Amino acid sequence: MLELTPDELLSTTRAVRKRLDLQRPVEREVLEECLALAQQAPTGSYRQDWHFLVVTDLELKAGLAELWRAGGERYLAGIDPDAADGMMGRVLAGVLHLRDHLHEVPVHVIPCIEGRTDGTGVFAQASRWGSIMPAAWSFMLAARSRGLGTAWTTFHLAREQEAAELLGIPYAEVMQAALIPVAYTIGTDFKPALRAPLDSMVHWDRW
Ligand SMILES: Cc1cc2nc3c(=O)[nH]c(=O)nc-3n(C[C@H](O)[C@H](O)[C@H](O)COP(=O)(O)O)c2cc1C
């Protein structure tokens, strides 16, 4: 376990792409500890209808990485690498690195939730997505506190149905929320990110 205060944990759990150790295996027991902590998160109506698919099989990871790359193509095509400077430039460099190495990352974790919300209103959507997002973020925090790096990614969801077929997920009943690459980090020192001033996004009493 890293020696991090709760505030340090919350402020230094970054999207890790370039500093993922692709050589060091991740122990199943460590992943299970993180997943057990994720289970402490809330779900709407206490349904506990979340699922985490942990993928370590080389062929399956290669298949997922292919779908991720295909899904990310449109996003990457919309970015001019010469115009992406500062923070966005760093994110882009990280995304390109992950694109080239995703299949080599020791573990891919796919948080899923039962019940599709395609075409439904905000209430249904917020209830379903809100039943998996807190658990997935808890998983990422627990991973960080154990020296593991993660990144929230969604590119493969452009090809969600194909990913479901690859992994045997019942697509008609279950939505995938993300694909989280997991590996030990190269070095454990991460810094808080630069964010906009608090008053640009906090509203007291009225918007
Ligand atoms: C909903 C969501 C979707 C994201 N999808 C991707 C993705 O598909 N690929 C990727 O490399 N990063 C993805 N990210 C990560 C962001 O691009 C961004 O790098 C990250 O939030 C910044 O993290 P940092 O503040 O730790 O640097 C996603 C993040 C969120 C919250």
The ligand as an SDF file (V2000), in Angstrom:
LIG
                    3D

 31 33  0  0  0  0  0  0  0  0999 V2000
  -16.1760    9.8940  -19.5630 C   0  0  0  0  0  0  0  0  0  0  0  0
  -14.7080    9.8590  -19.9050 C   0  0  0  0  0  0  0  0  0  0  0  0
  -14.3030    9.2560  -21.0720 C   0  0  0  0  0  0  0  0  0  0  0  0
  -12.9410    9.1810  -21.3970 C   0  0  0  0  0  0  0  0  0  0  0  0
  -12.5620    8.4920  -22.5140 N   0  0  0  0  0  0  0  0  0  0  0  0
  -11.2420    8.3480  -22.7830 C   0  0  0  0  0  0  0  0  0  0  0  0
  -10.8050    7.5280  -23.8540 C   0  0  0  0  0  0  0  0  0  0  0  0
  -11.5980    6.9010  -24.5510 O   0  0  0  0  0  0  0  0  0  0  0  0
   -9.4760    7.4250  -24.0670 N   0  0  0  0  0  0  0  0  0  0  0  0
   -8.5610    8.0260  -23.2760 C   0  0  0  0  0  0  0  0  0  0  0  0
   -7.3580    7.8480  -23.5000 O   0  0  0  0  0  0  0  0  0  0  0  0
   -8.9480    8.8090  -22.2460 N   0  0  0  0  0  0  0  0  0  0  0  0
  -10.2530    8.9750  -21.9720 C   0  0  0  0  0  0  0  0  0  0  0  0
  -10.6520    9.7200  -20.8900 N   0  0  0  0  0  0  0  0  0  0  0  0
   -9.6320   10.4470  -20.0780 C   0  0  0  0  0  0  0  0  0  0  0  0
   -9.6650   11.9400  -20.4150 C   0  0  0  0  0  0  0  0  0  0  0  0
   -9.3250   12.1170  -21.7610 O   0  0  0  0  0  0  0  0  0  0  0  0
   -8.6480   12.7670  -19.6320 C   0  0  0  0  0  0  0  0  0  0  0  0
   -7.3930   12.3980  -20.0540 O   0  0  0  0  0  0  0  0  0  0  0  0
   -8.6720   12.5600  -18.1960 C   0  0  0  0  0  0  0  0  0  0  0  0
   -9.9280   12.7810  -17.6590 O   0  0  0  0  0  0  0  0  0  0  0  0
   -7.6720   13.5490  -17.5790 C   0  0  0  0  0  0  0  0  0  0  0  0
   -7.1600   12.9260  -16.4890 O   0  0  0  0  0  0  0  0  0  0  0  0
   -6.0860   13.6270  -15.5870 P   0  0  0  0  0  0  0  0  0  0  0  0
   -6.7560   14.8240  -15.0280 O   0  0  0  0  0  0  0  0  0  0  0  0
   -5.7600   12.5940  -14.5860 O   0  0  0  0  0  0  0  0  0  0  0  0
   -4.9210   13.9650  -16.4520 O   0  0  0  0  0  0  0  0  0  0  0  0
  -11.9820    9.7810  -20.5430 C   0  0  0  0  0  0  0  0  0  0  0  0
  -12.3920   10.3780  -19.3540 C   0  0  0  0  0  0  0  0  0  0  0  0
  -13.7210   10.4050  -19.0210 C   0  0  0  0  0  0  0  0  0  0  0  0
  -14.1450   11.0220  -17.7050 C   0  0  0  0  0  0  0  0  0  0  0  0
  1  2  1  0
  2  3  1  0
  2 30  2  0
  3  4  2  0
  4  5  1  0
  4 28  1  0
  5  6  2  0
  6  7  1  0
  6 13  1  0
  7  8  2  0
  7  9  1  0
  9 10  1  0
 10 11  2  0
 10 12  1  0
 12 13  2  0
 13 14  1  0
 14 15  1  0
 14 28  1  0
 15 16  1  0
 16 17  1  0
 16 18  1  0
 18 19  1  0
 18 20  1  0
 20 21  1  0
 20 22  1  0
 22 23  1  0
 23 24  1  0
 24 25  2  0
 24 26  1  0
 24 27  1  0
 28 29  2  0
 29 30  1  0
 30 31  1  0
M  END
$$$$
